[in-house]
Amino acid sequence: MVKILDFTSLFLYCLFIYWLSDQPTLPVPSLFSQQDKILHAGAYFIMGVLAWRSFRYLLNGSIILALLSITFCSLYGISDEWHQSFVDGRFSDLTDWIADTSGAGLAVFLLYKLRW
């Protein structure tokens, strides 16, 4: 039952990210320069945790689990940036993808260190 909940949580979170990316603007006040990079990293930190929790049922090796989780989040980040390039008012940004991958990488690194 927990396995289904973990995979469902990851799937729904990916849908939520897709929905956010499909909005022309987001109601987030701009407090400082490059704030969006922290928001990207935070969002993908959560995705990294959800990916780790989901993929742990498929793999035993923690290095492979870590690489799969980061790769999944990074590829999703690329697809998210590509998707935004088609949304009016939004644009694709390489540094957003770097923030996405960094956030997921930080989450997976912490989970790896806490686990082992």
N, C-alpha and C positions, 0 to 999 in steps of 0.2 A: 504493500500500500504506500509506503514511504517513497519507493522508487517512482511510482506513478505521480505522486505529488511533486517530487523533485523535477521530473521531466516536464510536467504540466506547468510548473512555476517558471522554468526556463523558457518554454514556448510562449507563455502569456507575457513574460517580460520582453521577449523579442518583438511580439506584436505591439506592446506598449511603445517601445523605441521606434518601431515603424510608424505608428500613429503620430508620435511627436514629430518625426521627421517629415511627415506629410502635411504639417501645419505651415502656412506661410510665415507666421511669426509665433514666437512663444512669449507668454506674459511673464518674463523674468526681468526684474529691474537690473540695469547695468550699474554695478557698484565699483568696478575697477577694470582696467584693461586686461584682456585675455581671460576674463572670468569664465568664458564659455569653455576654455580648455579644462578648467577644474571641474566644471559640470560634466563634460564629456568623460573625463577620467573617473569621476564618481559614479556615473551611470554604468560605465563598463567595469568598474570595480565590482559592483553588484552583479553584473552579468558573469564576471569571472567566478564569483562564489557560486552562483547558480549552475554554471557549466561544470565546475569541479564536482559539485554535489550530484549532478546528473550523470556525468561520465564515469564516476567512481564505480558504478555498477557494471561497467563494460570492461574496465581494465584493472589489473592488479598492481602493475608497476607505477609508482608515484611519479617518476620522471616522465613516462609516456602520458600519464594522466595530466600532468602539468602542461606538457607541450600540446596535447590535444585541446585542453581548455583554452589556452592562450591563442592557439591557431583558430579555433572556432570563433572566439570573440573578435580576433583581428579580421578574419574574413567577413564576419557580420558587419564590422565597422566599415570595411571597404564597400560592401553592398549598400550600407546605409548612406555613405557619402555619395555613391553613384545615384541612389534613389533621390537624394536631395537635389542633385543637379537638374532634375526634371520638375521640381516643385517651384512655382512662382514665389519669389521673395526669398528663396533659399539658394545656397550654392555649395559646391563641393570644396573641401579644404583638406589638403594633405596633413596639416598640423592637427586638425580635428581627429583624423585617423590615428596619428601618432599618440595623441592623448587617450583615445579609446584603447589602443593596444597597451599603453603604459598603465592605465588603470586596471585592466584585466591582469596584466603581468604582475602588478603589485599585489593584487588579491591572491593570485595563485602562488606567488612567492611566499606570502605570509601563511597561507594554508599548508604549503609544503613544509615550511619551517615548524609550524605548530604540530603537524602530523608526525614528523620524524624528529 
